[in-house]
Amino acid sequence: DAQPRTAFHQSRFLDLARTADDAIATLDVTARMADDPHEEHVRLDAGTPSGTVEFVTPLTRFAATRRLEIRVDQVAPDGAVTRGAPFPWDLDTQGNFVSLTPELVLGASSTP
């Protein structure tokens, strides 16, 4: 039996928003490959300002869809969560390193 070929993908996130906004204690990042329900999570805070998510997908799916869907939830020092709106990240044009700038994170906020 031939095993299906798989592709390994890794994306790294760097928190530049939390350090610029004292109202944010933690960023909870959820990422998934487009058209795939599997999600990976990473939490970024003062002790861990960067993190990595990893995906193993069938090679045919990875070759066809090289785009992440990312959501960043902001957690305030008092524990209140502001849920972020999902946004696309094209791996071919934007790369595997995602700088979570204040504009990107605060601009994607949806509901408190």
Secondary structure, DSSP 8 states (H G I E B T S, - for coil): -----EEEEEEEEEE-SGGG-TT-SEEEEEEEETT----EEEEEBTTB-EEEEEEEEEHHHHHH--EEEEEEEEE-TTS-EEEE--EEEEHHHH-SEEEE-HHHHHHTEEE-
